[in-house]
Amino acid sequence: MTSRCDIDISLPGGVLSDVVAVPSAAGLREWLGLALLALPTILLGLDLTLLHLALPALAADLQATSTQALWIMDAYGFLIAGFLVTMGTLGDRIGRRRLLMIGAAAFAAASIAAAFSPSAPMLIAARAALGIAGATLMPSTLALISNMFVDPRQRALAIGVWATMFAVGMALGPIVGGALLAHFWWGAAFLIAVPVVALLLVLAPVLLPEYRAPRAGRLDLPSVALSLAALLPVIYGIKQTARYELAPEAAVAIGLGSLFALAFVRRQRRLADPLVDMGLFAERSFSVALIVLLFGLVAVGGTMLLVTQYLQLVAGFSPLVAGLWMGPPAAAMVVAGIGAPLVARHVRPGYVVSGALALSVIGYLMLTQLGSDASGLGLLGIGFSLAYLGLGAIAALGTDLVVGSAPPEKAGSASALSETVQDLGASLGIAALGSLATAVYRGVMAGRVPETLAGDAREAVADSLWAASAIAGALPVGLIDEARAAFMAGFTTATAVSAVSVAVLAVLAAVALKHVGRPGD
């Protein structure tokens, strides 16, 4: 049985540039191709969280301020989100496989630059370059999967594997980072990209066919500029608010970003070949799935940052041991990512998503019960595993709902939007929940820092727990314990916010996605 598809296909032996017949059932070559595409997908997720455990050592080595540390953490994810749609359009023009290979080579080069960065600004710039290069990989992988697997059930499973690999990369980031830190310097964490990229460049021409749309729209540069002008000022405003509360320049930046966002939307509605087809949002399944993906990743991304800091700064574990504690949550996510599409063959996807999110709510509530004496590690392991269980389910089914809700001719735009909100959600979670926890910490510590402390020490203790921990030996007795208690106040506040937001998402998924049928129905 075959289906017809208006795409150009370039096989290793040549190019077919007319309407071709595509098998509805994927064969061995397609599944091997999926395994190859899992490599850059894992790598992208890995780079989102790789520095969580390395942050204290990195910040001390590069003498980074708290604001610079936040930029080092999430410049990568924000730049990916900013350029995804642009790179999706570029892939339509030059070919998905070609863009994948070009982006992979650039990713390896930027990784080497990051590994040997001599200063915090240099590392921020390298992380930004990694984000731009990563934006070429994300739409290429999902678009190729969508074209290689045209059978709805196989596509759902393949996208589930893809989403799971990205989430596994996020989960493995702290583990890999901890293992490398136990034997090497923090820059070694970036160098793992080099052999992965080398393998991809060798095997891609053999296992991956080339797909490009025969009537791809032109790249609208004003839309690219508007999308960045909408995103970057808002990011700046969030970060300034985290450090200085709602300063006037932060409010102005957020306002300007919002105005540029409105201008971007208006331009997309007028263009014949927009970067983002706004008509996609008229489909309820599409919009709701994007919302679930965005805010679900916000909760997980921010909580992951706080959990890794808890394991090192409160529990006192080494980076390697702290990374190993992330193993059970990673396993829970793998089970959910692979299992959710299989369960959705028998239960409506909306109910599967809602049930997984409900379990996540229980996990976040368990995390709010942790104390500052590191006695609740079992509670942390179970609670964060439940949170990751929900992540695996929404990453797999949410992505398939987004791609499956769009008509075939708009699948590329839908894929880019799905990837954009996931990357943006994870990075926004780091910024927003990290900023919330930091604000609570500083509020609790205000007035508790002795005036007798030297100026630099007083500023460090008032700034953050990791800064206070770096000079713990020079602090008065009991002050570091107060700093840990202040950190846990911020931790509890952030996880409580996550619990409430994910509970709302669970209800939304159950109500707004109940009409979505099972794959193949």
C-alpha positions in Angstrom: 0.0 0.0 0.0 1.4 3.4 -0.9 0.6 7.1 -0.5 1.5 10.0 -2.8 3.6 12.9 -1.5 4.5 16.1 -3.4 8.2 16.3 -2.3 11.5 16.1 -3.9 13.5 13.1 -2.8 17.2 12.7 -3.1 18.5 9.2 -2.5 22.2 8.4 -2.1 22.3 7.4 -5.8 20.5 10.4 -7.2 17.5 12.8 -7.1 13.9 12.1 -7.9 12.1 15.5 -8.4 8.6 14.6 -9.4 5.5 13.2 -7.6 6.6 9.9 -6.2 5.1 6.9 -4.4 6.1 6.6 -0.8 5.6 3.3 1.0 3.0 3.7 3.8 5.0 1.3 6.0 8.6 2.1 7.0 11.3 -0.5 6.4 14.6 -1.3 7.9 16.4 1.7 6.3 13.9 4.1 7.9 14.3 2.6 11.3 18.1 2.7 11.0 17.7 6.3 9.9 15.7 7.0 13.0 18.5 5.5 15.2 20.9 7.9 13.5 18.7 10.9 14.0 18.5 10.0 17.6 22.2 11.0 17.9 21.8 14.8 17.3 18.5 14.7 19.1 20.2 13.4 22.3 23.0 15.8 21.8 20.7 18.8 21.7 18.9 17.8 24.8 22.2 17.0 26.5 23.5 20.6 25.9 20.4 22.1 27.5 21.2 20.6 30.9 24.9 19.5 30.6 26.1 22.5 32.7 23.6 22.1 35.6 26.1 20.2 37.7 29.2 22.0 36.3 27.8 25.5 37.1 29.4 25.9 40.5 32.9 24.9 39.2 32.4 26.8 36.0 31.3 30.0 37.8 34.2 29.9 40.2 36.7 29.2 37.4 35.5 32.0 35.1 34.5 34.3 38.0 31.0 34.6 36.6 28.4 36.8 38.2 24.9 35.3 38.9 23.5 37.1 35.8 26.3 35.7 33.7 25.8 32.3 35.1 22.1 32.4 34.1 23.1 33.6 30.6 25.6 30.7 30.3 22.8 28.3 31.2 20.1 29.4 28.9 21.6 31.4 26.0 21.8 28.1 24.2 18.1 27.2 24.6 16.8 30.7 23.8 18.8 31.0 20.6 17.6 27.6 19.5 14.0 28.7 20.1 14.7 32.0 18.3 16.0 30.5 15.1 14.1 27.2 14.8 11.3 28.5 12.5 13.9 30.3 10.3 16.0 27.2 9.9 12.9 25.2 9.2 12.2 27.4 6.2 15.9 27.3 5.2 15.7 23.5 5.2 12.8 23.6 2.8 14.9 25.5 0.4 18.3 23.7 0.5 17.2 20.3 1.8 16.7 18.8 5.2 19.6 16.4 5.1 22.0 19.1 3.8 21.0 21.5 6.6 21.4 18.7 9.1 24.9 18.1 8.1 25.9 21.8 7.8 24.4 22.5 11.2 26.1 19.4 12.8 29.5 20.6 11.6 28.9 24.1 13.0 27.7 22.6 16.3 31.0 20.7 16.7 33.0 23.8 16.0 31.0 25.9 18.5 31.4 23.1 21.1 35.2 23.2 20.8 35.1 27.0 21.2 32.9 26.6 24.3 35.2 24.0 25.8 38.2 26.3 25.7 36.5 29.6 26.6 38.8 31.7 28.8 36.0 34.0 30.2 32.3 34.1 31.0 31.5 36.5 28.1 33.3 34.1 25.7 31.4 31.1 27.0 28.1 33.0 26.6 29.0 33.8 23.0 29.9 30.2 22.3 26.7 28.9 23.9 24.8 31.3 21.7 26.6 30.0 18.6 25.7 26.5 19.8 22.1 27.5 20.0 22.1 28.9 16.4 23.8 25.7 15.1 21.4 23.5 17.2 18.4 25.3 15.5 19.5 23.8 12.2 19.4 20.3 13.6 16.0 20.3 15.4 13.7 20.9 12.4 15.7 18.7 10.2 15.4 15.7 12.4 11.7 15.9 13.0 10.8 16.9 9.4 12.8 13.9 8.2 11.0 11.6 10.6 7.6 13.0 9.5 8.5 12.3 5.8 10.1 8.8 6.5 7.2 7.5 8.5 3.9 8.2 6.8 1.8 5.5 8.5 0.1 7.2 11.5 0.9 4.5 14.0 4.5 4.2 12.9 4.8 8.0 12.9 3.4 8.3 16.4 5.9 5.7 17.7 8.8 7.2 15.7 8.0 10.7 17.1 7.7 9.2 20.5 11.2 7.7 20.2 12.5 11.1 18.9 10.9 13.1 21.7 12.2 10.5 24.2 15.7 10.8 22.9 15.6 14.6 23.3 14.2 14.2 26.8 16.8 11.5 27.6 19.5 13.9 26.5 18.1 16.5 29.0 18.1 13.9 31.7 21.5 12.5 30.9 23.1 16.0 30.9 23.7 16.1 34.7 24.8 12.5 34.7 27.3 12.9 31.9 28.4 16.3 33.3 29.0 14.8 36.7 31.0 11.9 35.3 33.2 14.2 33.2 33.8 16.6 36.1 35.0 13.7 38.2 37.9 13.2 35.8 38.3 16.3 33.7 37.8 20.0 33.7 34.3 21.5 33.0 35.2 22.2 29.3 35.3 18.5 28.6 31.5 18.4 28.8 31.3 20.2 25.5 33.8 17.9 23.6 31.5 14.9 23.6 29.7 16.6 20.6 32.7 16.1 18.4 32.6 12.2 18.0 28.8 12.3 17.7 28.9 14.8 14.9 31.7 12.8 13.1 29.5 9.7 13.1 26.5 11.6 11.9 28.4 13.2 9.0 29.7 9.8 7.9 26.4 7.9 8.0 23.8 10.5 7.0 24.4 10.2 3.3 24.0 6.5 3.6 20.9 6.2 5.8 19.0 9.4 5.3 17.3 10.4 2.1 17.1 14.1 1.2 13.7 15.8 1.3 13.0 19.3 0.1 9.7 20.9 -0.8 9.4 21.7 -4.5 7.5 24.9 -3.8 9.3 26.1 -0.7 8.6 29.7 0.2 11.4 32.3 0.3 13.1 33.2 3.5 11.5 36.4 4.7 14.4 38.3 6.4 12.2 41.0 8.0 10.2 38.2 9.7 13.5 36.7 11.0 14.5 40.1 12.5 11.1 40.6 14.0 11.1 37.2 15.7 14.4 37.9 17.3 13.4 41.4 18.2 10.3 39.9 20.0 12.2 37.2 21.9 15.5 38.7 23.0 14.2 41.9 24.8 11.8 39.7 26.8 14.7 37.5 27.8 16.7 40.5 28.8 13.8 41.8 30.9 13.4 38.5 32.7 17.0 38.3 33.6 17.2 41.9 34.7 14.1 41.4 36.9 15.8 38.4 38.5 18.8 40.5 39.6 17.3 43.9 40.2 13.6 43.2 40.6 11.3 45.0 38.2 13.7 47.8 37.2 12.4 50.4 34.6 14.8 49.1 31.9 13.4 45.5 32.4 9.8 46.7 32.0 10.7 48.6 28.9 12.5 45.6 27.4 9.5 43.3 28.0 7.2 45.9 26.6 9.3 46.4 23.4 9.5 42.6 22.9 5.7 42.4 23.2 5.2 45.1 20.6 7.6 43.3 18.2 5.7 40.1 18.8 2.5 41.8 17.7 4.3 43.2 14.6 5.6 39.7 13.8 2.1 38.2 14.0 0.6 40.9 11.7 3.4 40.4 9.2 2.9 36.6 9.1 -0.8 37.1 8.4 -0.1 39.2 5.3 2.7 37.1 3.8 2.1 34.5 1.1 5.0 32.4 2.5 5.2 33.2 6.2 7.7 31.9 8.6 4.8 30.8 10.9 1.4 30.0 9.4 -0.9 31.6 11.9 -3.8 29.6 10.5 -2.5 26.5 12.2 -3.6 28.0 15.6 -7.2 27.8 14.5 -7.1 24.0 15.1 -7.8 23.5 18.8 -5.7 20.3 19.2 -2.7 22.1 17.7 -2.9 25.1 20.0 -3.7 23.1 23.2 -0.8 20.7 22.5 1.6 23.6 22.1 0.4 25.1 25.4 0.9 21.8 27.2 4.4 21.4 25.7 5.4 24.9 26.6 4.3 25.1 30.2 5.1 21.5 30.9 8.7 22.1 29.9 8.8 25.3 31.9 8.0 23.4 35.1 10.5 20.6 34.3 13.3 22.8 33.1 13.3 25.1 36.1 12.8 22.3 38.6 15.7 20.3 37.1 18.0 23.3 37.7 17.0 23.5 41.4 17.2 19.8 42.0 20.7 19.5 40.7 21.7 22.5 42.9 20.0 20.8 45.9 21.9 17.6 45.4 25.3 19.4 45.4 24.8 22.4 47.6 22.3 21.0 50.2 22.9 17.3 50.2 26.7 17.8 49.6 27.1 15.3 46.8 29.9 15.4 44.3 28.9 16.2 40.7 29.2 12.5 39.8 27.0 11.2 42.6 24.5 14.0 42.1 24.4 13.0 38.4 23.7 9.4 39.3 20.7 10.5 41.4 19.2 11.7 38.1 19.2 8.1 36.8 15.8 7.0 38.1 14.0 10.0 36.8 15.6 9.5 33.4 14.4 5.9 33.4 10.9 7.0 34.2 11.0 9.4 31.3 12.1 6.7 28.9 9.3 4.4 30.0 6.7 7.2 29.5 8.1 8.4 26.2 8.0 4.9 24.6 5.0 3.7 26.4 2.7 6.6 26.0 2.3 6.2 22.2 1.6 2.5 22.7 -1.1 3.2 25.4 -2.6 5.9 23.1 -3.4 3.2 20.6 -6.1 2.0 23.1 -6.8 5.2 25.1 -7.5 8.6 23.7 -4.2 10.7 23.7 -5.8 13.5 25.6 -6.6 11.3 28.6 -3.1 9.7 28.5 -1.5 13.2 28.6 -3.8 14.3 31.4 -3.1 11.2 33.5 0.6 11.5 33.1 0.4 15.2 34.1 -1.6 14.3 37.2 1.1 12.0 38.3 3.6 14.8 37.8 1.5 17.0 40.1 2.0 14.5 42.8 5.7 14.5 42.2 6.0 18.3 42.4 4.0 18.3 45.6 6.4 15.7 47.1 9.3 18.0 46.2 7.7 20.8 48.2 8.1 18.7 51.4 11.9 18.6 51.2 13.9 20.1 54.1 17.3 21.8 54.3 18.9 18.8 56.1 19.1 16.5 53.1 17.1 13.8 54.9 14.5 13.5 52.2 16.5 12.1 49.3 14.1 9.2 48.8 11.2 11.7 48.5 13.3 13.7 46.0 14.0 10.6 43.9 10.3 9.5 43.7 8.9 13.0 43.3 11.3 14.0 40.5 10.8 10.6 38.8 7.0 11.3 38.7 7.7 14.8 37.3 9.8 13.2 34.5 7.2 10.6 33.8 4.9 13.4 32.8 7.6 15.0 30.7 8.2 11.8 28.7 4.5 11.5 28.0 3.9 15.1 26.9 7.1 15.2 24.8 6.0 12.1 22.9 2.3 12.6 22.5 2.3 16.4 22.5 4.7 16.5 19.5 2.6 14.0 17.6 -0.5 15.9 18.3 1.0 19.1 17.0 2.4 17.5 13.8 -0.7 15.3 13.3 -3.1 18.2 13.8 -1.6 20.1 10.9 -2.5 19.4 7.3 0.3 17.6 5.4 1.3 20.6 3.4 2.0 22.5 6.7 3.8 19.8 8.6 7.1 21.6 8.3 5.8 24.7 10.0 4.1 22.7 12.7 7.3 20.7 13.4 9.2 23.9 13.8 6.6 25.3 16.2 6.6 22.1 18.3 10.4 22.3 18.7 10.4 26.0 19.4 8.0 25.8 22.3 9.8 22.8 23.8 13.2 24.6 23.7 11.7 27.8 24.8 9.8 26.1 27.6 12.9 24.4 29.1 15.0 27.6 28.9 12.2 29.8 30.1 11.7 27.5 33.1 15.4 27.9 34.0 15.1 31.6 33.8 11.7 32.1 35.4 11.7 29.5 38.1 15.4 30.0 38.7 14.7 33.8 39.1 11.8 33.1 41.4 13.9 30.9 43.6 16.7 33.4 43.6 14.3 36.3 44.5 12.9 34.2 47.5 16.5 33.4 48.6 17.5 37.1 48.6 14.3 38.1 50.3 14.9 35.6 53.1 18.6 36.5 53.5 17.9 40.2 53.5 18.9 41.5 57.0 20.5 38.2 58.0 23.9 38.8 56.7 26.2 40.3 59.4 27.5 43.7 58.8 30.8 42.6 60.1 31.5 40.4 57.1 33.8 41.8 54.4 32.1 43.4 51.5 32.7 40.7 48.9 31.7 37.9 51.3 28.5 39.8 52.3 27.6 40.3 48.7 28.2 36.6 47.9 26.1 35.3 50.8 23.3 37.7 49.8 23.4 36.7 46.2 23.0 32.9 46.0 23.7 29.7 47.8 26.3 28.6 45.3 28.2 31.8 45.8 27.9 31.4 49.6 29.1 27.8 49.4 32.2 28.8 47.6 33.4 30.7 50.7 31.6 28.6 53.3 34.9 28.1 55.3 35.2 31.9 55.9 31.6 32.4 57.1 30.5 32.6 60.7 29.1 29.5 62.3 25.5 28.8 61.3 25.4 31.3 58.4 25.7 28.7 55.7 22.9 26.8 57.3 20.7 29.9 57.1 21.7 30.2 53.4 20.6 26.6 52.8 17.3 27.2 54.5 16.8 30.3 52.3 17.6 28.3 49.2 15.0 25.7 50.2 12.4 28.4 50.7 12.9 29.3 47.1 13.0 25.7 46.0 9.7 25.0 47.7 8.1 28.1 46.2 9.2 27.2 42.7 8.0 23.5 43.0 4.7 24.6 44.4 4.2 27.0 41.4 5.1 24.0 39.1 2.5 21.8 40.8 -0.3 24.3 40.3 0.6 25.1 36.7 0.9 21.4 35.8 -2.5 20.6 37.5 -4.0 23.3 35.2 -2.4 21.6 32.2 -3.8 18.2 33.2 -7.4 19.6 33.3 -6.8 21.4 30.0 -5.6 18.3 28.3 -8.5 16.2 29.6 -11.1 18.7 28.5 -9.7 20.2 25.3 -8.1 17.1 23.8 -10.8 14.5 24.6 -12.0 14.7 21.0 -8.6 13.6 19.5 -8.8 10.1 18.2 -6.2 7.3 18.6 -3.5 7.0 16.0 -4.8 5.3 12.9 -8.5 5.9 13.8 
